[in-house]
Amino acid sequence: MIVNGAGRSIPEKIRGYKEFVPYISPHGIDPDPYRVRAATGKTLPGEKKLLSDLETAIRACGLEDGMTVSFHHHFRNGDRVANLVLDTAARMGFRGLKVALSSVFPVHAPLVGHIASGTVGGLSCNYMLGPVAEAMSGGAFPFPVIFRTHGGRDRAVQAGEEKIDVAFIAASAADEAGNFNGVNGPSACGSLGYCLTDCRFASKVVVLTDYLEPYPLIPASADETLVDFVVRVDRVGDPEGITTGAVKAVSDPLRLQLARWAVDVIEASGLLKGGISFQTGTGGASLAAAGFLREKMEQHKVTGSFGMGGVTGLMADLLEGGFFKAILDTQSFDHKAIASLRDNPGHVEISSDRYANPHNKGCAVNSLDAMILSATEVDTDFNVNVHTASDGRVMGGSGGHADTAAGSKLAVVVAPSVRKNIPIVIDRVHTVTTPGETIDCLVTEHGISVNPRRTELLSDLKNAGLPLVDIHDLKAEVEKKTGRLARPPVSKKIAAVVEYRDGSVIDVIRALE
Amino acid sequence: MIVNGAGRSIPEKIRGYKEFVPYISPHGIDPDPYRVRAATGKTLPGEKKLLSDLETAIRACGLEDGMTVSFHHHFRNGDRVANLVLDTAARMGFRGLKVALSSVFPVHAPLVGHIASGTVGGLSCNYMLGPVAEAMSGGAFPFPVIFRTHGGRDRAVQAGEEKIDVAFIAASAADEAGNFNGVNGPSACGSLGYCLTDCRFASKVVVLTDYLEPYPLIPASADETLVDFVVRVDRVGDPEGITTGAVKAVSDPLRLQLARWAVDVIEASGLLKGGISFQTGTGGASLAAAGFLREKMEQHKVTGSFGMGGVTGLMADLLEGGFFKAILDTQSFDHKAIASLRDNPGHVEISSDRYANPHNKGCAVNSLDAMILSATEVDTDFNVNVHTASDGRVMGGSGGHADTAAGSKLAVVVAPSVRKNIPIVIDRVHTVTTPGETIDCLVTEHGISVNPRRTELLSDLKNAGLPLVDIHDLKAEVEKKTGRLARPPVSKKIAAVVEYRDGSVIDVIRALE
């Protein structure tokens, strides 16, 4: 075992996983100077990419046992493509396929069966919720799942660590040459930011759509130069499924108070000025903060630079109202956001590469002023866990959590200190998603706990008269009420490896006993 | 010597040029399955890309003697960046730099001096006009220039044949993170389609601009993930220089007649129907054809699919008038086209990769119905020369000529049979730019000569009652008036190699005696 830079004990080797380096520090690893080689192609005039059905496309791609197929979560719990392709592959008799699905939702439950039957022999994702997470947590999978961040996934694909053989793209609209987008058609889902790097680096790319437009489709999220085949399906996904899970508005007074304080922190830190940029996570309190930020911006007559992330209608309203000049969108979370992306030139689809890949020439998280993050657990070193619940079961993942914390000037975690009598602020998180070095402060109902590394922020908040609480005192206070959290009983089996955005291993998740 | 697929005698080896294969046929060469590896990067939060001056940027890129620097011709004869960078590099003492400049214009005259002094030791381009062409034709350069097509240049960069060490981008607007475009700012020049592949594959990318906007610049032709450094300069280019050279309207009755017949050919061929797509070259007659096409479309109540290419205001008018649903734009030729690209969502900037690279998964020329091309010489095999004048001097190059001829359903060459008593239709063109196999017919003032390979087109035109003339008869007719053309006296020295779009050698250009 080795102790990594986040203080976690990690085995030196993990069966079924690459040779790796343990996590060092937020920017501790330099990339190889070159990306992996991308596929060329050759399409003759008059040659057709539109194939009759999915099975024909799978054959045309030359899919073989053990290859890696990729999928993307723009439809979240409304996705139909991953199941459709894997069911078809199972029927065709494929074995040991590795699945690179950017996020796994309850809708992907059939994956459990495909793993049990041997059709699927590997899985990587950035987030996981539902039956697949349950099965994995219980130790049901014969391989460790790889968890990455949104930026880390794009990095891994470009570095050749996640070599995609065939990328399957769920597009709400496409043309016969393979130009596609997520804003046209009856199943419009908004930004397709998570699939764009796969399109560049996969050996073969298949676009599935339920809506074909005449050439040339405009806009094109990715274009004909990158697409091998197009297949028409009945329904590519259900946009109603997008709002499932993390994306919900809140009204309870506790969370609203947290949101207010988070915005107070931004103000006190001096970032609430012309040109401010801002992102919220998908937790209720962090979304509510966007509303309070708007009030503050009005009050101070401040116009912002950009909002980013998973984008909600609330953010679209801020753009339309002139509070921001731009939205950079990797995923649209509701109908209003989808319409805004389609209609407002200031609302721009960006790839997850541009969003957060630490090993390109510059990503957008580096231009973020303030990031409001949620947490399942926070420890006294400010490490944050959004992977596992208090019982040790996986019910999430980083998504952009670790990426934005590392890039933004101010990373504020917002969480109640106790949920259902379970302490949230604890000694040591069960899983490190985001290293404490990249977190500036934690806002709970007891006040604001500042990372002691951030002395300037501490004095700013003191001067502003905000309620401060030392994180150790906070933890003690919480434990008085809840008692010390019993850690879940885990086995030796590594159910999942948690990669930091740079590809180092920040933690492992062990199967429950 | 070997005789290639266009009937040209080519040496087996050419000093100062790659090992090569001779031209075989329009689609005769398959690509290597993988592109060259592209550079990664690492930019920390707060790290600055905006450097104080060009010299600092050149040093920061690690430029060394003999490396390849690239430039692009969006400002055409108004370009200031190539001269600025090469003058600076000369002052800094660099030797033997290879220059990949997408097109060379009279404004680039200082290049002759840089070659003479040894600062520059290699040159590739897709088009060449002015003093550099004069010097090269006279045998002044100690290396063969490489001529490519627009699509072939992107192919060569991606194949690693044209390895770009540092790409210098002339952008009319940029932000400090390196996002850039050609539609904002006082020097707006329109599409930046020719530089986008270099941005992806160059080791280092420097954006030069005279107009910085706050982050994030929208739209971004290429984004921060691909840009290493940003430098502010006094003036990045003069948009007034764009219209120099090939882009001129015509009014003389002969050319207008040719344009009319060209459109008649399109009509007779059955392509003038809903969804027609269309491109014209930059010659006067071919541009005039766009106007006549509009009349025909109105008459037939036909709505087209897209117009493409170098884009003029005339094409923008067609889009605005609803005659086409889209324009795919690699270069904007005038103020109206620039404004249209900026303001009309149906007017889309595309890379030259998407435009015409034969070795990606599909390019737009393959979706072209009708292409109207100009010619300096056409021979009885329908080979077209747009590289050299009758005196053997270089005054052009393929640009997209060979690309569009190969991709489009119908490639119509429009040219007078005689210019200034010099025959245009001859036995054997001095230089093959575009192989006759990819040309469907030639329109001269004597009527229409159909390539005998196109039997269906011949019968369509016959049925339509259009004036047909056999190309051998046409040549004989022309020679009666002008006499046989004396071929220019050439030396043994190879001044330039003409690559077909797939990287094979279709011809060589010998220095004049």
Interface residues (C-beta under 8 A of the other chain):
Chain A: H27 D30 P31 D32 P33 Y34 R35 V36 R37 A38 A39 T40 G41 K42 T43 L44 P45 G46 E47 K49 Q158 A159 A177 G178 V205 P214 Y215 P216 I218 P219 A220 D223 E224 T225 L226 V227 D228 G275 S277 S305 F306 K325 A326 L328 P345 G346 V348 I350 S351 D353 R354 N357 P358 H359 N360 K361 G362 C363 A364 V365 N366 S367 A406 G407 S408 K409
Chain B: H27 D30 P31 D32 P33 Y34 R35 V36 R37 A38 A39 T40 G41 K42 T43 L44 P45 G46 E47 K49 Q158 A159 A177 G178 V205 P214 Y215 P216 I218 P219 A220 D223 E224 T225 L226 V227 D228 G275 S277 S305 F306 K325 A326 L328 P345 G346 V348 I350 S351 D353 R354 N357 P358 H359 N360 K361 G362 C363 A364 V365 N366 S367 A406 G407 S408 K409
